[in-house]
Amino acid sequence: MQCSVCMLAFLACGLLPVFAQTEYSLAFNEASTVVNVNLNTRELRVTLSGKLVQQIRLSSNLDSAALYTETATGFTLTNVATDGTVLELAREVDETTYSQFSVIRNDVPRAVVLVDCANLLSTNWYGGPQQKHQYWPVQKLRFNRYSMLSKEANNSAVGDRYWLNAVGSYLYVDPWAPLFVDQNYGQPGFMCMETRAALPYDTHGPSYDVRYTIGVAADAREVHMGAVRNILGKPTGHPAESMVTEPIWSTWARYKRDIDDTVVRQFAAEIISNGFGGQYELDDDWEWCYGALTFNETKFPNIRNTISAIRDLGFDRTTIWIHPFINKGCEPWYSDARRRGYLVTDWTGNTDTEWWNSARGQAAYVDFTKPEVREWFNERLRTVLAVSGIDSFKFDAGESSWTPPDPVLNGPLKHRPSQIIGDYIRTVAQFGELVEVRSALGTQDLPVFVRMIDKDSNWGWNNGLPTLITTLLQLNMVGYPLVLPDMVGGNGYDEGPPSKEMFIRWLQANVFMPSIQFSFVPWDFDSETVTIARAMTDLHRRISPAIMERFATAVVDGLPVNPPLWWIDPTDTTAQQIYDQYLLGDDIIAAPVIVENSRTRDIYLPRGSWVDGNTAEQHTGPKWLRNYPAPLSMVPYFTRKVA
């Protein structure tokens, strides 16, 4: 209204209006990065030395006559004629080889919906959330108003909002923004970032904030390392070498909840008698009831004797499964926690939720956003260790979707519901170098294994064997290099247990990953499977020094432990699309067979000199090895030739 009055005043006085500038630039002094915002087209363009690396169509609320104000690090554009929101572009890093800036909108009124659409530029993209159908590269994925956070649906336990493209730029969205993503829906070739005050995010505060950061460098490897230094961070330590060198043996897939003292002792004895060893993991259904954190003495009359017997057989370390829930009827633990206010509530005070071991509304989520609850939970865990003699824990769940809808948490409104993820994971990560977790959001600094969510025993893209590799790559490329693969052969859910061939090929695909987890066992098949399994675990043991070396590098420099094949040569457009091979560090290429009944496969070798790990034959890349022979007993792999 005021702008219209001003315009009429100009005309009445016979004066010509001075039209606002329609394009503004964010200046960099050292970098060759150019950022332009055009108010007429609402287009944000980012170029490096003239090459387009990001193109974003800004939300329709951007006023073509927005008020420009220069700031110390860039400029703001105020939408005077629309909703009064302020768009800020802020320069953050200006180096010769790397630049970074943020697009910021703070205190956006709750009723305002923003939609910024990133053009996927017909190039390859990596990162994004963990998914059940974990396609690679990730521009193949489809999302329809998808809430982008750590949640149970679609296996999205790791929900970091980081996307990296092959032309040398990344896009990172702040973890607290109420973000929904549309990708390849409605607008094929675009990823639209919609922010709105809607569930599962906070709907009670008067406003929300949204900030996304764009980094630019010469190629994908260089810009990703810029993100590690400036955004993602790196682990402060790494898991125990023993978890790498020797396998982990879990009761879960083989026995599910049918465990007791006799079963776990027998399982341990079988493992040792068949020539294996390592870490013994007691999984689901050891408590009196879910949330008691007290051993069921009907199943385990003397848990300390049980654990001692397992150790005497030759297992150096034992761990036990933990979750963050208390089921209704688990008394007196449920009533005590509820009385103390230690359970997450909704805005009516209701604590009811559910998880896979409860009926609807028959469980509660422990409220890790409260300091006193964190200490109470940890003290209970310390008691578990003291009573049993167990060494550490496998921590399950943790995703924000397990809370009651519209939760009340101990923290800023704008941090709901995702705050609980980090508070849970940071609480439990204190239990030493044997810890594993499965959920994550902004916790790249923690020195613990991030376990892939449960895989299914199939050959396909529906959470099957191919996704073992692509999930490994996805986690590494959102800044989690300490990846614990799921159990060999999957979990044997609806499809039943794996076949012999699937078990062997799954194990082979796992060999060059940080650790091997068994639950289904090779001696359930035949002697050939046992022989192959021993050979593969021996191979993994031999390359474990290379894994530990890369762990150390991840701690110092933030490098991925298992990067994608293009990491060696980011400009190699063939390597950019490879989803069934992966690297260990920069010097080992794993090329396992992941197709049923296949005894050959095509293998791509990127730039460099490579030695076949099975035949010692030498190759110079880039090149394809077509129809490479791979009998059931062999996993193809190549090592960099030493000069």
HUGI-V54072 format. One record per residue. N is the residue number from 1. NEAR is the number of other ideal C-beta (glycine too) atoms within 10 Angstrom. D_CENTER is the distance of its C-alpha to the mean C-alpha in whole Angstrom. Layout:
n->N near->NEAR d_center->D_CENTER
n->N near->NEAR d_center->D_CENTER
This chain:
n->1 near->6 d_center->48
n->2 near->8 d_center->49
n->3 near->12 d_center->48
n->4 near->9 d_center->50
n->5 near->9 d_center->53
n->6 near->10 d_center->52
n->7 near->11 d_center->53
n->8 near->10 d_center->56
n->9 near->11 d_center->57
n->10 near->13 d_center->57
n->11 near->10 d_center->59
n->12 near->8 d_center->61
n->13 near->7 d_center->62
n->14 near->6 d_center->62
n->15 near->9 d_center->59
n->16 near->7 d_center->56
n->17 near->10 d_center->53
n->18 near->6 d_center->51
n->19 near->8 d_center->48
n->20 near->14 d_center->44
n->21 near->9 d_center->42
n->22 near->13 d_center->40
n->23 near->12 d_center->38
n->24 near->18 d_center->36
n->25 near->13 d_center->34
n->26 near->20 d_center->32
n->27 near->11 d_center->34
n->28 near->19 d_center->32
n->29 near->9 d_center->35
n->30 near->12 d_center->33
n->31 near->20 d_center->31
n->32 near->15 d_center->32
n->33 near->25 d_center->29
n->34 near->17 d_center->31
n->35 near->22 d_center->30
n->36 near->13 d_center->32
n->37 near->24 d_center->32
n->38 near->15 d_center->35
n->39 near->19 d_center->36
n->40 near->9 d_center->38
n->41 near->14 d_center->35
n->42 near->18 d_center->32
n->43 near->16 d_center->30
n->44 near->22 d_center->28
n->45 near->18 d_center->28
n->46 near->22 d_center->27
n->47 near->17 d_center->29
n->48 near->21 d_center->29
n->49 near->10 d_center->32
n->50 near->7 d_center->33
n->51 near->13 d_center->30
n->52 near->14 d_center->28
n->53 near->23 d_center->24
n->54 near->22 d_center->23
n->55 near->16 d_center->25
n->56 near->23 d_center->25
n->57 near->18 d_center->27
n->58 near->20 d_center->27
n->59 near->23 d_center->28
n->60 near->10 d_center->32
n->61 near->20 d_center->33
n->62 near->23 d_center->33
n->63 near->20 d_center->37
n->64 near->15 d_center->39
n->65 near->16 d_center->41
n->66 near->24 d_center->38
n->67 near->14 d_center->40
n->68 near->14 d_center->38
n->69 near->11 d_center->38
n->70 near->9 d_center->38
n->71 near->11 d_center->35
n->72 near->6 d_center->35
n->73 near->14 d_center->32
n->74 near->20 d_center->32
n->75 near->18 d_center->34
n->76 near->17 d_center->33
n->77 near->22 d_center->34
n->78 near->16 d_center->36
n->79 near->20 d_center->36
n->80 near->14 d_center->40
n->81 near->16 d_center->41
n->82 near->16 d_center->38
n->83 near->13 d_center->36
n->84 near->14 d_center->36
n->85 near->21 d_center->32
n->86 near->17 d_center->32
n->87 near->22 d_center->30
n->88 near->18 d_center->29
n->89 near->21 d_center->28
n->90 near->18 d_center->28
n->91 near->21 d_center->28
n->92 near->15 d_center->25
n->93 near->19 d_center->26
n->94 near->16 d_center->28
n->95 near->13 d_center->29
n->96 near->9 d_center->30
n->97 near->13 d_center->27
n->98 near->22 d_center->25
n->99 near->28 d_center->25
n->100 near->26 d_center->23
n->101 near->23 d_center->24
n->102 near->17 d_center->23
n->103 near->24 d_center->24
n->104 near->18 d_center->24
n->105 near->24 d_center->26
n->106 near->12 d_center->27
n->107 near->12 d_center->29
n->108 near->24 d_center->28
n->109 near->12 d_center->31
n->110 near->16 d_center->29
n->111 near->10 d_center->31
n->112 near->19 d_center->30
n->113 near->16 d_center->27
n->114 near->22 d_center->26
n->115 near->16 d_center->24
n->116 near->23 d_center->23
n->117 near->21 d_center->23
n->118 near->23 d_center->21
n->119 near->17 d_center->23
n->120 near->21 d_center->21
n->121 near->18 d_center->24
n->122 near->8 d_center->24
n->123 near->18 d_center->22
n->124 near->22 d_center->19
n->125 near->25 d_center->15
n->126 near->25 d_center->12
n->127 near->24 d_center->8
n->128 near->28 d_center->8
n->129 near->28 d_center->6
n->130 near->26 d_center->5
n->131 near->23 d_center->9
n->132 near->17 d_center->12
n->133 near->17 d_center->14
n->134 near->27 d_center->11
n->135 near->16 d_center->14
n->136 near->24 d_center->14
n->137 near->24 d_center->15
n->138 near->23 d_center->13
n->139 near->21 d_center->17
n->140 near->13 d_center->18
n->141 near->19 d_center->16
n->142 near->12 d_center->18
n->143 near->19 d_center->17
n->144 near->11 d_center->20
n->145 near->13 d_center->20
n->146 near->21 d_center->16
n->147 near->21 d_center->15
n->148 near->22 d_center->12
n->149 near->25 d_center->10
n->150 near->28 d_center->9
n->151 near->23 d_center->11
n->152 near->17 d_center->13
n->153 near->11 d_center->14
n->154 near->16 d_center->13
n->155 near->23 d_center->10
n->156 near->22 d_center->8
n->157 near->26 d_center->7
n->158 near->28 d_center->3
n->159 near->25 d_center->6
n->160 near->26 d_center->6
n->161 near->22 d_center->9
n->162 near->21 d_center->10
n->163 near->24 d_center->12
n->164 near->24 d_center->14
n->165 near->23 d_center->17
n->166 near->23 d_center->20
n->167 near->21 d_center->22
n->168 near->25 d_center->21
n->169 near->26 d_center->19
n->170 near->27 d_center->16
n->171 near->25 d_center->16
n->172 near->24 d_center->14
n->173 near->21 d_center->14
n->174 near->17 d_center->15
n->175 near->20 d_center->13
n->176 near->21 d_center->16
n->177 near->23 d_center->18
n->178 near->27 d_center->18
n->179 near->21 d_center->17
n->180 near->22 d_center->17
n->181 near->22 d_center->17
n->182 near->19 d_center->19
n->183 near->26 d_center->18
n->184 near->17 d_center->21
n->185 near->15 d_center->23
n->186 near->11 d_center->27
n->187 near->14 d_center->26
n->188 near->9 d_center->25
n->189 near->13 d_center->23
n->190 near->19 d_center->22
n->191 near->24 d_center->19
n->192 near->21 d_center->20
n->193 near->25 d_center->19
n->194 near->20 d_center->21
n->195 near->23 d_center->21
n->196 near->19 d_center->23
n->197 near->21 d_center->24
n->198 near->15 d_center->24
n->199 near->12 d_center->22
n->200 near->19 d_center->19
n->201 near->25 d_center->20
n->202 near->21 d_center->23
n->203 near->16 d_center->26
n->204 near->11 d_center->29
n->205 near->15 d_center->29
n->206 near->11 d_center->31
n->207 near->16 d_center->28
n->208 near->24 d_center->25
n->209 near->17 d_center->23
n->210 near->22 d_center->21
n->211 near->17 d_center->20
n->212 near->20 d_center->18
n->213 near->21 d_center->19
n->214 near->24 d_center->20
n->215 near->29 d_center->20
n->216 near->29 d_center->22
n->217 near->25 d_center->23
n->218 near->17 d_center->25
n->219 near->15 d_center->22
n->220 near->26 d_center->19
n->221 near->21 d_center->18
n->222 near->15 d_center->21
n->223 near->27 d_center->19
n->224 near->29 d_center->15
n->225 near->18 d_center->17
n->226 near->22 d_center->19
n->227 near->25 d_center->15
n->228 near->19 d_center->14
n->229 near->16 d_center->18
n->230 near->15 d_center->18
n->231 near->19 d_center->15
n->232 near->22 d_center->12
n->233 near->16 d_center->14
n->234 near->17 d_center->14
n->235 near->23 d_center->14
n->236 near->11 d_center->17
n->237 near->14 d_center->18
n->238 near->23 d_center->17
n->239 near->22 d_center->17
n->240 near->16 d_center->21
n->241 near->14 d_center->22
n->242 near->17 d_center->24
n->243 near->27 d_center->20
n->244 near->21 d_center->20
n->245 near->18 d_center->24
n->246 near->21 d_center->24
n->247 near->23 d_center->23
n->248 near->23 d_center->21
n->249 near->24 d_center->23
n->250 near->25 d_center->22
n->251 near->24 d_center->25
n->252 near->23 d_center->22
n->253 near->25 d_center->23
n->254 near->23 d_center->26
n->255 near->17 d_center->28
n->256 near->15 d_center->25
n->257 near->11 d_center->27
n->258 near->11 d_center->31
n->259 near->21 d_center->31
n->260 near->16 d_center->33
n->261 near->17 d_center->35
n->262 near->10 d_center->37
n->263 near->14 d_center->34
n->264 near->24 d_center->32
n->265 near->15 d_center->35
n->266 near->10 d_center->35
n->267 near->20 d_center->32
n->268 near->24 d_center->32
n->269 near->14 d_center->35
n->270 near->15 d_center->34
n->271 near->22 d_center->32
n->272 near->13 d_center->34
n->273 near->10 d_center->37
n->274 near->14 d_center->35
n->275 near->12 d_center->34
n->276 near->20 d_center->31
n->277 near->17 d_center->29
n->278 near->22 d_center->26
n->279 near->22 d_center->24
n->280 near->26 d_center->25
n->281 near->26 d_center->23
n->282 near->25 d_center->25
n->283 near->21 d_center->23
n->284 near->19 d_center->23
n->285 near->18 d_center->27
n->286 near->24 d_center->28
n->287 near->22 d_center->29
n->288 near->16 d_center->32
n->289 near->16 d_center->30
n->290 near->22 d_center->27
n->291 near->26 d_center->26
n->292 near->18 d_center->29
n->293 near->20 d_center->28
n->294 near->16 d_center->31
n->295 near->21 d_center->32
n->296 near->16 d_center->34
n->297 near->11 d_center->37
n->298 near->9 d_center->38
n->299 near->19 d_center->35
n->300 near->20 d_center->35
n->301 near->12 d_center->39
n->302 near->13 d_center->38
n->303 near->22 d_center->34
n->304 near->14 d_center->35
n->305 near->14 d_center->38
n->306 near->25 d_center->35
n->307 near->23 d_center->33
n->308 near->14 d_center->36
n->309 near->16 d_center->37
n->310 near->23 d_center->33
n->311 near->16 d_center->33
n->312 near->9 d_center->37
n->313 near->15 d_center->36
n->314 near->14 d_center->34
n->315 near->21 d_center->30
n->316 near->12 d_center->30
n->317 near->19 d_center->27
n->318 near->23 d_center->26
n->319 near->24 d_center->23
n->320 near->24 d_center->23
n->321 near->18 d_center->20
n->322 near->21 d_center->20
n->323 near->22 d_center->19
n->324 near->25 d_center->19
n->325 near->22 d_center->22
n->326 near->27 d_center->26
n->327 near->21 d_center->28
n->328 near->19 d_center->31
n->329 near->13 d_center->34
n->330 near->23 d_center->32
n->331 near->14 d_center->35
n->332 near->9 d_center->36
n->333 near->19 d_center->32
n->334 near->22 d_center->31
n->335 near->13 d_center->34
n->336 near->12 d_center->34
n->337 near->21 d_center->31
n->338 near->15 d_center->32
n->339 near->10 d_center->35
n->340 near->13 d_center->33
n->341 near->14 d_center->31
n->342 near->19 d_center->28
n->343 near->24 d_center->26
n->344 near->26 d_center->24
n->345 near->20 d_center->27
n->346 near->15 d_center->27
n->347 near->12 d_center->30
n->348 near->8 d_center->32
n->349 near->9 d_center->32
n->350 near->15 d_center->30
n->351 near->23 d_center->28
n->352 near->16 d_center->27
n->353 near->22 d_center->24
n->354 near->17 d_center->23
n->355 near->20 d_center->21
n->356 near->13 d_center->21
n->357 near->18 d_center->24
n->358 near->20 d_center->26
n->359 near->9 d_center->28
n->360 near->8 d_center->27
n->361 near->13 d_center->28
n->362 near->16 d_center->29
n->363 near->26 d_center->26
n->364 near->30 d_center->25
n->365 near->27 d_center->22
n->366 near->23 d_center->23
n->367 near->27 d_center->22
n->368 near->25 d_center->20
n->369 near->22 d_center->21
n->370 near->18 d_center->25
n->371 near->11 d_center->26
n->372 near->12 d_center->28
n->373 near->21 d_center->26
n->374 near->19 d_center->24
n->375 near->11 d_center->27
n->376 near->15 d_center->28
n->377 near->21 d_center->25
n->378 near->14 d_center->25
n->379 near->9 d_center->28
n->380 near->16 d_center->28
n->381 near->19 d_center->26
n->382 near->11 d_center->28
n->383 near->12 d_center->31
n->384 near->18 d_center->29
n->385 near->15 d_center->29
n->386 near->10 d_center->32
n->387 near->14 d_center->34
n->388 near->21 d_center->32
n->389 near->15 d_center->32
n->390 near->22 d_center->28
n->391 near->22 d_center->26
n->392 near->24 d_center->23
n->393 near->21 d_center->20
n->394 near->25 d_center->17
n->395 near->25 d_center->15
n->396 near->24 d_center->14
n->397 near->21 d_center->13
n->398 near->27 d_center->13
n->399 near->29 d_center->12
n->400 near->27 d_center->14
n->401 near->22 d_center->16
n->402 near->26 d_center->17
n->403 near->26 d_center->20
n->404 near->22 d_center->23
n->405 near->13 d_center->23
n->406 near->18 d_center->24
n->407 near->23 d_center->23
n->408 near->18 d_center->25
n->409 near->22 d_center->23
n->410 near->17 d_center->25
n->411 near->13 d_center->24
n->412 near->12 d_center->24
n->413 near->17 d_center->24
n->414 near->18 d_center->22
n->415 near->18 d_center->19
n->416 near->25 d_center->19
n->417 near->27 d_center->17
n->418 near->26 d_center->14
n->419 near->21 d_center->16
n->420 near->29 d_center->16
n->421 near->29 d_center->12
n->422 near->22 d_center->13
n->423 near->21 d_center->16
n->424 near->27 d_center->16
n->425 near->24 d_center->13
n->426 near->15 d_center->16
n->427 near->21 d_center->18
n->428 near->24 d_center->18
n->429 near->18 d_center->16
n->430 near->12 d_center->20
n->431 near->19 d_center->21
n->432 near->15 d_center->21
n->433 near->16 d_center->20
n->434 near->22 d_center->19
n->435 near->23 d_center->17
n->436 near->24 d_center->13
n->437 near->27 d_center->11
n->438 near->24 d_center->9
n->439 near->30 d_center->7
n->440 near->26 d_center->6
n->441 near->24 d_center->7
n->442 near->20 d_center->9
n->443 near->24 d_center->10
n->444 near->22 d_center->9
n->445 near->15 d_center->13
n->446 near->22 d_center->13
n->447 near->17 d_center->15
n->448 near->27 d_center->13
n->449 near->26 d_center->11
n->450 near->25 d_center->8
n->451 near->24 d_center->9
n->452 near->26 d_center->8
n->453 near->22 d_center->10
n->454 near->18 d_center->14
n->455 near->25 d_center->15
n->456 near->20 d_center->18
n->457 near->24 d_center->21
n->458 near->19 d_center->22
n->459 near->19 d_center->22
n->460 near->13 d_center->21
n->461 near->16 d_center->18
n->462 near->12 d_center->18
n->463 near->26 d_center->15
n->464 near->21 d_center->17
n->465 near->26 d_center->18
n->466 near->22 d_center->17
n->467 near->28 d_center->13
n->468 near->24 d_center->13
n->469 near->25 d_center->13
n->470 near->22 d_center->12
n->471 near->24 d_center->8
n->472 near->27 d_center->9
n->473 near->27 d_center->10
n->474 near->26 d_center->7
n->475 near->27 d_center->5
n->476 near->25 d_center->8
n->477 near->27 d_center->9
n->478 near->27 d_center->6
n->479 near->27 d_center->8
n->480 near->24 d_center->7
n->481 near->25 d_center->10
n->482 near->25 d_center->11
n->483 near->22 d_center->9
n->484 near->22 d_center->12
n->485 near->23 d_center->12
n->486 near->24 d_center->14
n->487 near->27 d_center->18
n->488 near->28 d_center->20
n->489 near->28 d_center->21
n->490 near->25 d_center->19
n->491 near->22 d_center->20
n->492 near->18 d_center->23
n->493 near->15 d_center->23
n->494 near->8 d_center->25
n->495 near->17 d_center->25
n->496 near->8 d_center->27
n->497 near->18 d_center->26
n->498 near->28 d_center->26
n->499 near->15 d_center->29
n->500 near->16 d_center->30
n->501 near->16 d_center->29
n->502 near->22 d_center->25
n->503 near->24 d_center->25
n->504 near->24 d_center->26
n->505 near->26 d_center->24
n->506 near->25 d_center->21
n->507 near->26 d_center->22
n->508 near->27 d_center->23
n->509 near->25 d_center->20
n->510 near->28 d_center->18
n->511 near->21 d_center->21
n->512 near->26 d_center->19
n->513 near->23 d_center->16
n->514 near->25 d_center->16
n->515 near->25 d_center->17
n->516 near->25 d_center->19
n->517 near->25 d_center->19
n->518 near->24 d_center->22
n->519 near->24 d_center->23
n->520 near->23 d_center->25
n->521 near->21 d_center->28
n->522 near->25 d_center->30
n->523 near->15 d_center->33
n->524 near->15 d_center->33
n->525 near->19 d_center->33
n->526 near->10 d_center->36
n->527 near->9 d_center->37
n->528 near->13 d_center->36
n->529 near->19 d_center->32
n->530 near->17 d_center->33
n->531 near->13 d_center->34
n->532 near->21 d_center->31
n->533 near->25 d_center->29
n->534 near->14 d_center->31
n->535 near->16 d_center->31
n->536 near->23 d_center->27
n->537 near->23 d_center->26
n->538 near->10 d_center->29
n->539 near->16 d_center->27
n->540 near->22 d_center->24
n->541 near->15 d_center->26
n->542 near->11 d_center->28
n->543 near->19 d_center->25
n->544 near->18 d_center->23
n->545 near->12 d_center->25
n->546 near->16 d_center->23
n->547 near->23 d_center->20
n->548 near->17 d_center->21
n->549 near->14 d_center->22
n->550 near->24 d_center->19
n->551 near->21 d_center->17
n->552 near->13 d_center->20
n->553 near->17 d_center->20
n->554 near->24 d_center->16
n->555 near->17 d_center->18
n->556 near->10 d_center->20
n->557 near->11 d_center->19
n->558 near->20 d_center->15
n->559 near->21 d_center->16
n->560 near->28 d_center->13
n->561 near->27 d_center->14
n->562 near->25 d_center->14
n->563 near->23 d_center->14
n->564 near->29 d_center->15
n->565 near->24 d_center->19
n->566 near->24 d_center->20
n->567 near->23 d_center->19
n->568 near->21 d_center->22
n->569 near->18 d_center->24
n->570 near->22 d_center->22
n->571 near->15 d_center->25
n->572 near->19 d_center->25
n->573 near->12 d_center->25
n->574 near->13 d_center->25
n->575 near->23 d_center->22
n->576 near->20 d_center->20
n->577 near->15 d_center->20
n->578 near->21 d_center->20
n->579 near->19 d_center->17
n->580 near->21 d_center->19
n->581 near->24 d_center->19
n->582 near->26 d_center->17
n->583 near->23 d_center->18
n->584 near->22 d_center->18
n->585 near->20 d_center->19
n->586 near->15 d_center->22
n->587 near->17 d_center->24
n->588 near->20 d_center->23
n->589 near->26 d_center->22
n->590 near->25 d_center->21
n->591 near->26 d_center->23
n->592 near->24 d_center->23
n->593 near->24 d_center->25
n->594 near->22 d_center->22
n->595 near->13 d_center->25
n->596 near->13 d_center->28
n->597 near->7 d_center->31
n->598 near->12 d_center->30
n->599 near->12 d_center->32
n->600 near->15 d_center->32
n->601 near->19 d_center->29
n->602 near->12 d_center->29
n->603 near->23 d_center->27
n->604 near->19 d_center->26
n->605 near->22 d_center->27
n->606 near->21 d_center->26
n->607 near->14 d_center->29
n->608 near->17 d_center->30
n->609 near->14 d_center->32
n->610 near->24 d_center->31
n->611 near->15 d_center->32
n->612 near->17 d_center->32
n->613 near->20 d_center->31
n->614 near->13 d_center->33
n->615 near->11 d_center->36
n->616 near->8 d_center->36
n->617 near->11 d_center->37
n->618 near->11 d_center->36
n->619 near->16 d_center->34
n->620 near->11 d_center->34
n->621 near->19 d_center->31
n->622 near->15 d_center->30
n->623 near->13 d_center->32
n->624 near->12 d_center->31
n->625 near->20 d_center->32
n->626 near->9 d_center->33
n->627 near->11 d_center->34
n->628 near->17 d_center->32
n->629 near->12 d_center->34
n->630 near->20 d_center->31
n->631 near->8 d_center->33
n->632 near->15 d_center->31
n->633 near->12 d_center->32
n->634 near->19 d_center->30
n->635 near->23 d_center->27
n->636 near->22 d_center->27
n->637 near->23 d_center->26
n->638 near->25 d_center->27
n->639 near->16 d_center->28
n->640 near->15 d_center->29
n->641 near->13 d_center->32
n->642 near->7 d_center->34
n->643 near->4 d_center->36
